[in-house]
Amino acid sequence: MDNYKAIRGGEFLIKETSEKNVFIPEEFDEEQIMIAQSCKDFLEAEIYPILDRIDSQEEDLMKTLLQKAGELGLLGISVSEEYDGFGQSFVTSMLVSEVLGAGYAFSVAYSAHTGIGTLPILYYGDDEQKQKYLPKLASGELTGAYCLTEPGAGSDANSGKTKATLTEDGKHYILNGQKMWITNGGFADVQTVFAKIDNDRVLSAFIVEKNYEGVSFNPEEKKMGIKGSSTVQIFYNNCKVPVGNLLGKRGEGFRIALNILNLGRIKLGANVLGIAKRSISHSVNYANERKQFKTLISNFGAIKHKLAQQVIKTFASESAVYRASQNIEDAIKSYVEQGMIKGKANVEAQREYAPEAAILKVYGSESLDYVVDEGVQIHGGMGFSSETEIERAYRDSRINRIFEGTNEINRLVIVDTIIKKGQKGVLSIFEKAVELFDKIDSLNEKPNLSESYFEKNQQIVNNFKNACLILTKALVDKFQRKIAFEQELLFNLSNMIIETYVAESLYLRVKKLKKIKDNNAISVYTSILDVFLFDASNKIYNNNLEAIYSFVDIKEHDKYIKILRYYTHTGSINTKESRRKIANKLIDDNKYNF
C-alpha cells in the first residue's frame, strides 16, 4: 500500500476523511441500480412466494433456486469474465449482497456459495483449478461450500484435527476427519476443506468433490433460524483427493481461511442491511394498520421512538458499509496498477481493511437484532406468530452474531489489528496519543464547539477518536504484552472504536448529501446524525468510564473523567423531536425510503 494515497485500514482513528473521498449509496450508477432491481425481482418472483417451502427443506429446492440465480448471472457477480462471470466491482458485489440479504435462508445459501464457496478457488486456485470449477460455479451447474469448523475447533480454527497424508505414489492425499456447521453442505458439489498435512502445525486447503469416495454426511441440523439453509456435518474417511486439488501452497490454508473470513465479515455487513430494511417496512406497515385506543399505533410516541431507532441504526450501518467497500475497491485498483494479479489484489485489499470489516460485521449484526426485536414488539402478539414475516426475521437474525467469527472474536480483531499496526509503526496512533496526553492539563471543562453545523460535528467525531486513542495508549502502557488477557477492557475499547467509525461514516454521508438534497429533504438526515452522535457519545463515555474504573489508579480517576467528559461532549440535542421527524417520514412513506 506504499503508493496508495487513500486512508489505510484503521487509519480513520488518526486521519480526517473528506466527504469527497467516500462513496455513498446515493451515487450508485444506472448499471448498479439495474443489477439491484434484478435481484429484487428475483426475490419477489422466486423466494418470497415459497418461504414456507424453503424452510421445510423440500428436497433439491435450494439447489434449484441457486441454479435459477445462476441462470440470471447472479452467482457470477465477482467471478472474472474469463471464467464466464461478470467481473463486477467490489462495491457492486456488496450491493448485490445487500439486496439478496433480504431473502432469509436463501440469502445464506447464496452468500455461502458466492463467497466462501467460490472465492477460495478464484483467489488461490491455479489456472487448471479455476478453469475446471469457476465457470460451473458461476453458472450454478456446481454449488460450493466451505469446510473449516470442527467439533473441537470453532473460533480456534487452527486447532482442527482433520488430517491429510500423501500416498506412496504421490498422486493423492488421504483425508480423514470431520467438519460441522457446513452451510450448503447437504448439496454442495465442491467443498473447500481445511486439513493439516502429516504433522504440520498449520492448515492446508483442498478442493474436494462431493462424489469422492469416503465423503459422507449426517442428516440436516435442526436450527433455531435459517431453517431453509442446508447445514450438515461432513465426514472424510480415507477420502482420496488428487494432489492437483491442493489449493494454494502447503501450509497456506490458515491464511486462506482468515482472508476469506475477512471477506465474509464485510459481506455480512451488507447482507443484514437487506433484511433490516425489509423488517422496518413490515414494522411501519403494521403500525399504520393496527389501532389501539381508537388510534393507529403509529401515532404513539413510544412506537415512533422504536421506528426511528430502527432507521437510524440501519442508515448509519449502510453509510459505513459503502464507505469501507469503496476503500477496498480503490485499494484493489491500486494494487493491480502496481502489477499485482487481481486475485491477490482482492485478498490484500480485504486484509488491509480487516478492522473495518470486523466493525461492519459487529455493528450490522447487532443493529439487525435491534431492528427485528423491536419489529416483533411493534407487532405485539402477532409478532410472535409464525404467520408474520417478522417472526421469521427474528429467528433468522440471531445467527449473524455467530457467523463469520463470533462478535466477541471480531471485537478482539478490531483492537488487536489496530494496536499491532500502531506497534509496528504502520499507524502513528501512539504518537498521536502522546500529543493528546501532553495537552490534557490545558483542556477546559468542555470543548468550544463551532456554530457551523458540519464543523461542529467534525469536532465531535474527532473528539471521539481522541477518546479512543487515549484509552488505547493507557491500556497498552499498563498491560504491555499481557493486554490479551484483559478482554473485558479490550471490549470497552472496541465498542468505542465501532461507534466512532460508524459515527464518522454517517457524518460524511450526511455532509455529502447536503450538496445533493434541498434544505427540507436534508433535515431528516441531520436528525439521524444528531441522534446517532448523541447516543454514540453516551456509549463511548460509559465504555471508557467502565474501563477507567477497572484499571486506572483511583487518584487518577478525576483527571481521566475530565478528559472523558471533554471528548464526549455533543451539546444540547432534542432527541425526542429529532426521532419524531425521522419516524414521521417513515410513517408517511409507509416503507423504508432513506
C-alpha positions in Angstrom: 0.0 0.0 0.0 3.1 2.3 -0.1 1.8 4.1 -3.2 -1.8 4.0 -2.2 -2.9 7.5 -1.3 -6.3 6.7 0.4 -6.8 6.1 4.0 -5.4 2.8 5.3 -7.2 0.2 7.4 -7.7 1.6 10.9 -6.2 4.9 10.0 -9.6 6.6 10.4 -8.6 7.0 14.1 -5.8 9.5 13.3 -6.7 10.9 9.9 -9.6 13.0 8.8 -11.5 11.9 5.7 -13.2 14.3 3.3 -16.7 13.6 2.2 -15.4 13.9 -1.4 -13.4 10.7 -0.8 -16.3 8.5 0.4 -18.8 6.6 -1.7 -22.5 6.8 -0.6 -25.4 4.7 -1.8 -27.0 7.7 -3.4 -24.1 7.5 -6.0 -24.9 4.1 -7.5 -24.9 4.3 -11.3 -27.5 3.1 -13.7 -26.0 -0.3 -14.2 -25.7 -0.9 -10.5 -29.3 0.1 -10.0 -30.4 -2.3 -12.7 -28.5 -5.1 -11.2 -30.1 -4.4 -7.8 -33.5 -4.4 -9.4 -32.8 -7.8 -11.0 -32.0 -9.1 -7.5 -35.2 -7.6 -6.1 -37.3 -9.1 -9.0 -35.7 -12.5 -8.3 -36.7 -12.4 -4.7 -40.2 -11.3 -5.5 -40.7 -14.0 -8.1 -38.8 -17.0 -6.8 -38.2 -16.6 -3.0 -41.0 -14.7 -1.2 -43.9 -16.8 -2.5 -42.3 -20.1 -1.2 -40.7 -19.1 2.1 -42.5 -21.9 4.0 -41.4 -24.5 1.3 -37.9 -23.3 1.7 -38.0 -23.5 5.5 -39.3 -27.1 5.2 -36.1 -28.0 3.3 -38.0 -29.5 0.4 -35.6 -31.8 -1.4 -33.4 -30.1 -4.0 -35.4 -26.9 -3.7 -32.5 -24.7 -2.5 -30.1 -26.1 -5.1 -32.7 -25.4 -7.8 -33.1 -21.8 -6.6 -29.3 -21.3 -6.7 -29.3 -22.7 -10.3 -32.1 -20.2 -11.2 -30.0 -17.4 -9.7 -27.1 -18.7 -11.8 -29.1 -18.5 -15.0 -29.7 -14.8 -14.3 -25.9 -14.3 -13.7 -26.3 -13.6 -10.0 -23.8 -16.2 -9.0 -21.0 -14.8 -11.2 -21.0 -11.2 -10.0 -17.5 -11.4 -8.5 -16.1 -14.0 -10.9 -14.0 -12.6 -13.7 -15.2 -12.7 -17.3 -12.5 -15.1 -18.4 -14.3 -17.7 -16.2 -17.7 -16.8 -17.5 -18.6 -14.4 -14.7 -19.5 -10.7 -14.8 -16.4 -9.4 -13.1 -18.3 -6.6 -11.4 -16.7 -4.1 -9.0 -16.4 -4.8 -5.2 -19.0 -2.1 -4.5 -21.4 -3.8 -6.9 -20.9 -7.2 -5.3 -21.7 -5.5 -1.9 -24.9 -4.1 -3.3 -26.0 -7.5 -4.6 -25.2 -8.9 -1.1 -27.3 -6.2 0.5 -30.4 -6.7 -1.8 -30.3 -10.5 -1.7 -29.7 -10.3 2.1 -33.5 -9.8 2.3 -34.0 -13.4 1.1 -34.0 -15.1 4.5 -32.5 -18.6 4.3 -31.9 -18.2 0.6 -29.5 -15.3 1.3 -27.4 -17.6 3.5 -27.1 -20.3 0.8 -26.4 -17.6 -1.8 -23.7 -15.9 0.3 -22.1 -19.2 1.2 -21.9 -20.2 -2.5 -20.7 -17.0 -4.0 -18.5 -16.1 -1.1 -16.7 -18.7 0.9 -17.8 -21.4 -1.6 -16.3 -19.8 -4.7 -13.7 -17.2 -3.7 -11.0 -19.5 -2.3 -10.7 -21.0 -5.8 -11.0 -17.6 -7.5 -8.3 -16.1 -5.3 -6.0 -19.0 -4.6 -6.6 -21.6 -7.3 -4.1 -22.3 -10.1 -5.2 -22.0 -13.8 -6.3 -25.6 -14.1 -8.4 -25.4 -10.9 -10.0 -22.1 -12.0 -10.8 -23.4 -15.5 -12.3 -26.6 -14.1 -14.5 -25.2 -11.4 -15.2 -21.4 -11.7 -17.4 -21.4 -14.9 -19.6 -24.0 -13.4 -19.8 -22.3 -10.0 -20.7 -19.1 -11.7 -23.5 -20.7 -13.8 -24.9 -22.7 -10.9 -24.1 -26.0 -12.5 -21.9 -26.7 -9.5 -22.6 -25.4 -5.9 -20.0 -24.6 -3.3 -19.3 -25.0 0.4 -16.5 -24.1 2.8 -15.5 -26.7 5.4 -13.4 -25.2 8.3 -15.2 -25.7 11.6 -14.8 -28.9 13.6 -16.4 -30.2 16.7 -13.4 -29.3 18.8 -12.3 -26.3 16.8 -14.7 -23.4 16.5 -13.1 -19.9 16.9 -9.7 -21.6 17.2 -9.8 -22.9 13.7 -6.1 -23.9 13.5 -6.7 -26.5 16.3 -8.6 -28.7 13.8 -7.7 -32.4 13.7 -8.6 -33.3 10.1 -5.5 -34.9 8.6 -4.2 -35.3 5.1 -1.5 -37.9 4.2 0.3 -38.2 0.8 0.1 -41.6 -0.7 3.3 -43.5 -1.5 2.8 -42.9 -5.3 2.5 -39.2 -4.6 -0.8 -38.9 -6.6 -3.3 -38.4 -3.8 -3.8 -37.1 -0.3 -5.8 -39.3 2.0 -8.2 -37.2 4.0 -9.5 -38.2 7.4 -11.6 -36.0 9.7 -14.9 -34.4 10.4 -16.4 -30.9 9.7 -19.6 -29.4 11.2 -22.0 -26.5 10.7 -21.2 -26.6 7.0 -23.6 -24.3 5.1 -24.8 -25.8 1.8 -23.1 -29.0 2.9 -26.0 -31.2 2.2 -26.0 -30.5 -1.6 -22.7 -28.7 -2.5 -20.8 -30.3 -5.3 -17.5 -28.6 -4.4 -16.0 -28.2 -1.0 -13.0 -26.2 0.2 -11.7 -28.4 3.0 -9.1 -27.4 5.6 -6.7 -30.1 7.0 -3.2 -30.5 8.3 -0.8 -32.5 6.1 1.1 -35.1 8.2 2.4 -33.3 11.3 2.2 -29.7 10.1 1.4 -27.0 12.6 -0.9 -25.1 10.2 -3.7 -26.0 7.9 -3.6 -26.6 4.2 -6.6 -26.3 1.9 -8.1 -28.8 -0.6 -10.8 -28.8 -3.2 -12.9 -31.9 -2.5 -15.8 -33.0 -4.7 -18.9 -34.4 -3.1 -18.8 -37.7 -5.1 -15.3 -38.6 -4.0 -15.2 -42.0 -2.3 -15.0 -41.6 1.5 -17.2 -38.5 1.8 -20.3 -39.0 3.9 -22.9 -36.7 5.6 -25.0 -36.6 8.7 -28.7 -35.6 8.4 -29.6 -31.9 8.3 -29.2 -30.0 11.5 -32.4 -28.7 13.2 -31.8 -25.0 13.8 -33.4 -22.0 15.6 -33.5 -20.0 12.4 -32.4 -20.0 8.7 -34.2 -23.3 8.7 -34.2 -23.5 4.9 -30.4 -23.4 4.6 -28.6 -26.7 4.5 -26.3 -27.3 7.5 -24.7 -30.7 8.0 -21.7 -32.5 9.4 -19.4 -34.0 6.8 -17.1 -36.9 7.3 -13.9 -37.8 5.4 -13.0 -41.5 5.8 -9.8 -42.3 3.8 -11.0 -39.9 1.1 -8.7 -39.8 -1.9 -8.1 -36.2 -3.1 -5.9 -35.7 -6.2 -2.7 -33.8 -5.4 -3.7 -31.3 -8.1 -6.6 -30.3 -5.7 -4.3 -28.8 -3.1 -5.5 -25.2 -3.0 -2.6 -22.7 -2.8 0.6 -23.9 -1.2 1.1 -26.4 1.6 0.6 -24.8 4.9 -1.2 -21.8 3.4 -4.7 -22.9 4.5 -4.8 -20.9 7.7 -4.0 -17.7 5.8 -6.6 -18.6 3.2 -9.2 -19.2 5.9 -8.5 -15.9 7.7 -8.5 -13.9 4.4 -11.7 -15.4 3.2 -13.3 -14.7 6.6 -12.4 -11.0 6.2 -14.5 -11.0 3.1 -17.3 -12.9 4.7 -17.4 -10.4 7.5 -17.7 -7.3 5.3 -20.2 -9.1 3.0 -22.3 -10.0 6.1 -22.3 -6.3 7.0 -24.1 -5.7 3.6 -26.3 -8.8 3.9 -28.0 -7.6 7.1 -29.0 -4.3 5.5 -31.4 -6.0 3.1 -33.4 -7.8 5.8 -33.2 -4.8 8.1 -34.8 -2.5 5.5 -37.5 -5.1 4.8 -38.2 -5.6 8.5 -38.5 -1.9 9.0 -41.1 -1.7 6.2 -43.0 -4.6 7.8 -42.9 -2.7 11.1 -44.3 0.6 9.8 -46.9 -1.2 7.6 -48.3 -2.9 10.7 -48.1 0.3 12.8 -50.0 2.1 10.1 -52.8 -0.5 10.2 -53.1 -1.5 13.8 -55.4 0.5 16.0 -55.4 0.7 19.8 -57.4 3.1 21.9 -59.1 4.2 18.7 -56.0 5.5 17.0 -53.3 4.0 14.8 -50.3 2.9 16.9 -48.0 4.7 14.6 -49.3 7.9 16.3 -47.9 6.9 19.6 -44.6 8.4 20.8 -43.3 5.0 22.0 -43.8 3.5 18.6 -42.2 6.4 16.8 -39.1 6.1 19.1 -38.8 2.4 18.0 -39.3 3.1 14.3 -36.8 6.0 14.4 -34.1 3.9 16.1 -34.6 1.2 13.5 -34.0 3.7 10.8 -31.0 5.4 12.5 -29.1 2.1 13.1 -29.8 0.9 9.6 -28.9 4.1 7.8 -25.7 4.5 9.8 -24.7 0.9 9.2 -25.3 1.4 5.4 -23.1 4.5 5.5 -20.2 2.6 7.0 -20.7 -0.4 4.6 -20.3 1.5 1.4 -17.5 3.8 2.7 -15.4 0.7 3.5 -16.5 -1.0 0.3 -15.1 1.9 -1.8 -11.9 1.9 0.2 -11.4 -1.8 -0.6 -12.2 -1.2 -4.3 -9.8 1.7 -4.5 -7.1 -0.5 -2.9 -7.7 -3.3 -5.3 -7.3 -1.0 -8.3 -4.1 0.5 -6.7 -2.6 -3.0 -6.2 -3.4 -4.0 -9.8 -1.9 -0.8 -11.1 1.3 -1.7 -9.2 1.4 -5.1 -11.0 -0.3 -7.4 -8.6 -2.6 -10.0 -10.1 -6.4 -9.4 -9.5 -7.0 -12.3 -7.1 -4.1 -11.4 -4.8 -5.1 -7.7 -5.0 -8.5 -8.6 -3.7 -7.1 -10.6 -0.8 -4.6 -7.9 0.1 -7.2 -5.1 0.0 -9.5 -7.0 2.2 -6.8 -7.9 4.6 -5.8 -4.2 4.8 -9.3 -3.3 5.9 -9.7 -6.2 8.4 -10.6 -3.7 11.3 -13.3 -2.1 9.2 -14.7 -5.5 8.1 -14.9 -6.6 11.7 -16.6 -3.3 12.7 -19.2 -3.7 9.9 -19.9 -7.3 10.9 -20.4 -6.5 14.6 -22.4 -3.3 14.2 -24.5 -4.6 11.3 -25.5 -7.9 13.0 -26.3 -6.2 16.3 -28.3 -3.4 14.6 -30.3 -6.0 12.8 -31.0 -7.8 16.1 -32.4 -4.5 17.4 -34.5 -3.9 14.3 -36.1 -7.4 14.3 -36.6 -7.4 18.1 -38.4 -4.1 18.1 -40.2 -5.2 14.9 -41.7 -8.1 16.9 -42.5 -5.7 19.7 -44.3 -3.3 17.3 -46.3 -6.2 16.0 -47.2 -7.2 19.6 -48.8 -10.7 19.9 -48.9 -11.0 16.1 -45.1 -10.7 16.1 -44.9 -14.0 18.0 -47.0 -15.7 15.3 -45.3 -17.7 12.6 -47.9 -16.2 10.2 -45.9 -13.0 10.1 -42.5 -12.4 8.3 -41.2 -10.5 11.3 -41.2 -13.8 13.3 -39.0 -15.4 10.6 -36.7 -12.4 10.5 -36.3 -12.5 14.3 -35.3 -16.2 14.3 -33.1 -15.8 11.2 -31.2 -12.8 12.6 -29.6 -14.4 15.6 -27.1 -16.5 13.7 -25.4 -13.3 12.3 -23.7 -12.7 15.6 -22.1 -16.1 15.3 -21.4 -16.4 11.6 -18.0 -15.4 10.2 -16.4 -15.4 13.6 -18.4 -14.5 16.7 -18.9 -10.9 17.5 -16.6 -11.4 20.5 -13.8 -12.6 18.3 -14.4 -9.8 15.9 -14.3 -7.2 18.7 -10.9 -8.6 19.6 -9.8 -8.5 15.9 -10.6 -4.8 15.7 -8.4 -3.7 18.6 -5.7 -6.3 18.1 -5.2 -5.3 14.4 -5.1 -1.6 15.2 -2.8 -1.9 18.2 -0.4 -4.1 16.2 -0.4 -1.6 13.3 0.5 1.0 15.8 3.3 -1.0 17.4 4.8 -1.8 14.0 4.7 1.9 13.0 2.2 1.4 10.3 -0.2 3.7 12.1 1.0 6.5 14.3 -1.7 6.0 16.9 0.7 6.0 19.9 2.5 9.2 18.6 -0.9 10.9 18.3 -1.9 9.7 21.7 1.3 11.2 23.3 0.4 14.5 21.7 -3.1 14.3 23.3 -1.7 13.4 26.8 0.6 16.4 26.6 -2.4 18.7 26.2 -4.5 17.2 29.0 -3.8 19.9 31.5 -4.9 22.6 29.2 -8.3 21.1 28.5 -11.4 23.1 29.5 -14.5 21.7 31.1 -16.0 21.2 27.7 -14.9 21.9 24.1 -15.7 25.2 22.3 -17.8 23.7 19.6 -18.2 25.5 16.3 -21.6 27.2 15.5 -21.3 25.8 11.9 -23.3 22.5 11.9 -20.8 20.4 10.0 -17.7 21.9 11.6 -19.2 21.2 15.0 -20.0 17.6 14.1 -16.5 17.1 12.7 -15.1 18.3 16.0 -17.4 15.8 17.9 -16.2 12.9 15.7 -12.6 13.9 16.1 -13.0 14.0 19.9 -14.5 10.5 19.8 -11.3 9.4 18.1 -9.2 11.1 20.7 -11.0 9.3 23.5 -10.2 6.0 21.7 -6.5 6.9 21.3 -6.1 7.9 24.9 -7.6 4.7 26.2 -5.6 2.6 23.7 -2.3 4.1 24.9 -3.3 3.8 28.6 -4.2 0.1 28.2 -1.0 -0.8 26.3 1.2 1.2 28.8 -0.5 -0.6 31.7 -0.7 -4.2 30.5 2.0 -4.4 27.8 2.1 -8.0 26.4 -0.5 -9.2 28.9 -3.2 -7.0 27.3 -4.6 -10.1 25.6 -5.8 -11.3 29.0 -7.9 -8.1 29.6 -10.7 -9.0 27.2 -13.3 -7.0 29.1 -11.3 -3.8 28.7 -10.5 -4.6 25.1 -14.2 -5.0 24.5 -14.7 -1.5 26.0 -12.2 -0.1 23.6 -13.6 -2.0 20.7 -17.1 -0.7 21.4 -15.7 2.9 21.4 -13.9 2.3 18.1 -17.0 0.8 16.5 -19.2 3.8 17.4 -16.5 6.2 16.2 -16.1 4.6 12.8 -19.8 4.4 12.2 -20.3 8.0 13.5 -17.8 9.4 11.1 -19.2 7.4 8.2 -22.6 8.7 8.9 -21.3 12.3 9.3 -19.5 12.1 5.9 -22.6 10.7 4.2 -24.9 13.4 5.5 -22.4 16.1 4.7 -22.2 14.8 1.1 -26.0 14.6 0.9 -26.2 18.3 1.8 -24.9 19.0 -1.7 -27.5 16.7 -3.3 -30.7 17.4 -1.4 -32.5 20.6 -0.6 -32.9 22.0 2.9 -36.3 20.4 3.5 -35.1 17.0 2.5 -31.8 17.2 4.3 -33.4 17.9 7.7 -34.4 14.3 8.3 -30.8 13.2 7.7 -29.3 15.8 10.0 -31.8 14.5 12.6 -30.5 11.0 12.1 -26.9 12.3 12.5 -27.8 14.3 15.6 -29.4 11.4 17.4 -26.7 9.0 16.4 -23.9 11.2 17.7 -25.8 11.8 21.0 -26.3 8.1 21.5 -22.7 7.3 20.5 -21.3 9.9 22.9 -23.1 8.2 25.8 -21.9 4.7 24.7 -18.3 5.9 24.3 -18.5 7.7 27.7 -19.8 4.6 29.5 -17.4 2.2 28.0 -14.5 4.4 28.7 -15.6 5.1 32.2 -16.0 1.4 32.9 -12.5 0.8 31.7 -11.1 3.6 33.7 -12.6 2.3 36.9 -11.2 -1.1 36.1 -7.5 -0.4 35.8 -6.6 3.3 36.5 -5.4 4.2 39.9 -8.2 5.9 41.9 -6.0 9.0 42.4 -6.1 9.5 38.6 -9.9 9.0 38.2 -10.8 12.7 38.3 -8.2 13.5 35.6 -9.4 10.8 33.2 -13.1 11.6 33.8 -12.4 15.3 32.9 -10.8 14.1 29.7 -13.7 11.8 29.0 -16.3 14.5 29.5 -14.4 16.8 27.2 -14.1 14.3 24.4 -17.7 13.1 24.6 -19.5 16.5 24.8 -22.0 17.0 22.0 -24.0 20.0 23.1 -27.8 20.1 23.5 -29.9 17.9 21.2 -33.6 17.5 21.3 -33.6 13.8 20.6 -37.4 13.4 21.0 -38.2 15.8 18.2 -35.4 14.5 16.0 -36.7 10.9 16.3 -40.3 12.0 15.6 -39.1 13.7 12.4 -37.4 10.5 11.3 -40.4 8.4 12.3 -42.9 10.7 10.6 -41.1 10.4 7.3 -41.1 6.6 7.6 -44.8 6.6 8.6 -45.8 8.9 5.7 -43.8 6.8 3.1 -45.1 3.6 4.8 -41.8 1.9 3.9 -38.1 2.3 4.4 -37.1 5.0 2.0 -34.0 6.7 3.2 
